[in-house]
């Protein structure tokens, strides 16, 4: 029991590590979780600090032992099997994530979420609240991040300021979630155009199956955001099926709703900046994780989901 307590000593909202692994074997050895890589002349073991980790993505050529999964579950680490570059996710438990099977989590947030979820009007209002929080986060992060400003990202630039202001008004006037989704998609297209112009990606087109570096980084970064969102919901005990915006066709859509809180503010601009710098996938991932930590992205997700579940905000 003491070991389990130690493994969960760091709150999930304060954890800073996400791992993407490929061509390795994850195992338990001497009370630690390690991954083994095969070098030319020797095998190399690398430690995973699981008590400070939220998500592990296992890419191509990976395997994991039962003992390692047991320790990861004890530490509350979500595991997902995925393709190369972190996308797509393949595992089938809890939609896309192998979640730690501890049922000793708070129920108050689920109870609060269910209270409004079956009412169409209240559910739409929560979707609107999350979208307003998303815009606030974009403006706050772009305004304070000096590195982004050095890359020509300014929230008060005329086209962006107008786009965000227009979307705010559209959020309030939307009558249903489908309408909100269409307007949200239009905003994201505007942000893509702005980011592409700022980083000289003149011929950029958003394609999820695109092979160019910017589209690849966007996909990879979004899946890291999905990992944070899945962690937030698991810790708070809210099933992924209780979506407020995306849930018409995908049962795990609440993950997408929550991930949207941070994607445009952090993932979108840095995908373009790192593509411009021709960074490697690993360098991009490190930059993104640094920004998640710097701007307390996981804290922000927890704060917003808890606030909506407990209806502390004015609606």
N, C-alpha and C positions, 0 to 999 in steps of 0.2 A: 504493500500500500504506500509506503514511503517513497518507493521508486516512482509509482504512478503520480504521486503528488508533485515530486520534483520535475517530472516531465511536463507537467502542466503549470509550472510556476510562472511562466511568462504568459500573460493574457494574449489571446489570439490577435486582438486589435493592436498589440504592440510588437508582434513578431515581424521580422524583417526579411526572411529568406523564402524564396521560391526556387525550386530546382527543376531544370529540364535536363534529363540524362538520356544518352543514347550509346549504343554499343558497349554496354556494361552489365554487370550483375550486381544487384542490390542484395545485401545479406546482413545478418546480425553476427557480430563477433566481439567477444569479451564485453558484452553489455552495451555495445554501441552499434549503430546502423552505419554500414560502410557501403561504398560501391567500388567494385573491382574493374579495372580496365586492363586490357592486355596490350602491353607495349611490345616492341620488337624482341627484346631480350629478357624482359621481366614483367611480372604482374604488379600493378600499382594499386594500393588501397587508399581510398579517400574518405574521410569522416564526414557524415552529415549531422550537423547540430540540430537534432530533431525537435528539441524543446523550443527552439527559436525559428521553426519552420512552419509555414502554413500549408503549402502545396508542393507535391512532387509530380512532375509530368514525366512519364516513361515513354521515350520515343523508340525509334527503330533499333532493333538488335538488343533489347533489354530483357531482363528477367528479374524476378524478385522472389525471395524465399518466404516461406510461411512464418519463420521466426522474425524476419524483418517486418513483415506486415503486422505481426502482433505488437511489436514495439512502436511502430508508427501509429497504430490505433490507440495505444496507451497514451501517446503524446498528443493525440488529436490532430494528426496530419492527414489531409485529404490526398488521395492518390488517383491519378488518371492515366490511362494508357492512351497514347496518341501516335500520330504519324510523324514524319520528319518535320522539324521546325516547330513542333508544338501543336500542329493541327493536322487533321481534325482529331477530336477525342473519340475513342472507340469503346471504352468500358461501359457496361450497361447498368451497374448498380446505382440507385439514386440518379437516374437519367444518364449522367455522364461521369460521375465521380464515385470512387470507392470510398465511402465515408466511414469513419471510425464508428463501430457499432456500440457506442455507449448511449443509453437512453437517459442517463442522469444529466439532463440539461433543463434549463428553465422552461416552464410552460406558459408563463405570463405573456410572452411575446406572441406565441401561437394563438392563445386565447384572444388577445387584443386584435390580431390580424383577422381572425375568423369573424369577429364581431362586425367588422365593416365589409368583409370581402363578399358576402352574399348579397349585398345591396349595391346595385349598379351605380347609383349616384355617388355613394360613398367611395366605392372602389375607383371610380373615375377621378374623384377629388384627390385621392392618395396618389394616383398616377400624375396628376397635375402638380401636386406638392413636390414629388420627386423630380419632375422636369424643371421646376423653378430652382430647386436645390442644385441641379446639374448646371444651370446657367450661372448661378451665383458662384459655383466652384470654378467654372471656366474663367470668369472675370477675376476672381481672387487669385488664382494660380498664375494666370498669364500676367497679371499686374505685378506680382511679387517676384517672379522667377527672372532673375537678371540674365541667365543664360538664354532663356527664350526671347527676351527683348533683344539680345545681341543677334538673334537669328530673325529679327523683324516680325515677331509676334506681339501685337499690341491689342488689348481688349477695347481700347478707346479709339482705334483706327476706324475711320468713318464707315466702311463697308461692314466690318464686324460688329461695331456698336449698333448699327441699324438692323443687322440680321438678328442680333440677340434681343433687341428691343421689340422688333416685329414678332419674334417667336413668343416672347412673354405675353403679348396681347393675344396671340393665337391660342396659347395654352388656355387662357382664361375663357375664351369664347368657344372652345371645342365642346361638342355635345356628346361625343362618344370616343372610345379609345382608338377606333380605327381612324378617325379624323385626326386625332393627336399623333398617331403613328405617321400619317402622311406628312404632316407639318414638321415633325421631327426629322424625317428623312430629307426633307427639303433643306432644313437647317444644316444637317450634316454635309450635304452636297456643297453648300456655301462654304463651310469650314474647310472641306477638301480643296476647293478652288483657291481659297485664301492661302492655305498651307503650301499648295503646289506653287503658287506664284511667289511666295516668300522664299522658297528654297529652290527656285528655278527648275521645277519639274513641269515644264510647259506642256508636255504631251500626256500628263497623267490622266488615267481613267480608272475609277475604282472597280476592280474586278476581283472577286474572292478567289477565283482560280488563276489570277494573273501570276506570271512568273517574274515580273520585275521586282526589284528590291523593296520599293516603297509598299507595294501591295503585300509582299511577304512579311514585312515588318508590321504592317497594320494587322494582318491575321494573327501573327505571333503575339503581338502586344495585347490584342483583344482577348486572346485565350488566357493570358496571364491575369487580366482583369476579371475574367470569368472565374478563375481559380480563387481570387480574393472574394468575389461575390458569393461563391459556393461556400467558402469558409465562414463568411459572415452569417449566412442563413443557417448553416449547420450548427454553429455555436449557439445561435438564438433559438434553435429548434423550430424553424419555420420551413415547411416542405416547399420544394421548388415549384410545385404545381400551382401555388396560390399567387399567380402573376396578376399584375394590375394593368399591364399594357400589351405585352407580347404574347399572351397565352392562348391565342386562338388555335394554333396548330402544334405547339410544342409544349409538352407537359412540364418541362423544366424551365419554363420561360421566365420565372421570377429571377433566375440567375442573370438573364439578359437585362431585366429592368434595373437591377441593382448595379450591375457593371456599367451601365450607361451613365451612372453618376460621375464616373471618373474618366471614361474613355476619351471624350473630346478634349478634356482639359490636359491630359498627360500623354496618353498613348498616341493620339492623332498627331500632335505637333512633333513629338520626338521620333515617330516613325519616319516622317519626312526629313527631319534634320539629320538623323543617323543615315538615312539613305543617301542624302547629299554628300555626307562625309565618307560614303562607301565603307561603313563599318561592317564588321563581321556580325553574324547572328548573335554570337556570345557577347560581343561588345555592346550591341544594341540592348540585349537583355539586361546586362549589368547597368547600363545607363538608365533603363526604365525602372528597374528595381530600386535604384538609388533615388529616383524621383518619387516613386511610390512612398518611400520612407520619408524623404525630405518634406513632402507635402501631406503626410499623414493620411494617405488615401484610405487605408483600412479603417483607421479611426473614424474617418468621415462616413464610410459606408455603415459602420456600426451605429453611429450617431443618428443617421437618417432613418435607418430601418427601425431602430428602437423608438424613435420619435413618432413615426407613423403608426407603429404597432400599439403604442400607448396613447396615441391621439393627443400628444402634448402640444402639437402645433395648432395654430388657429386655422380653421378650415372654412 
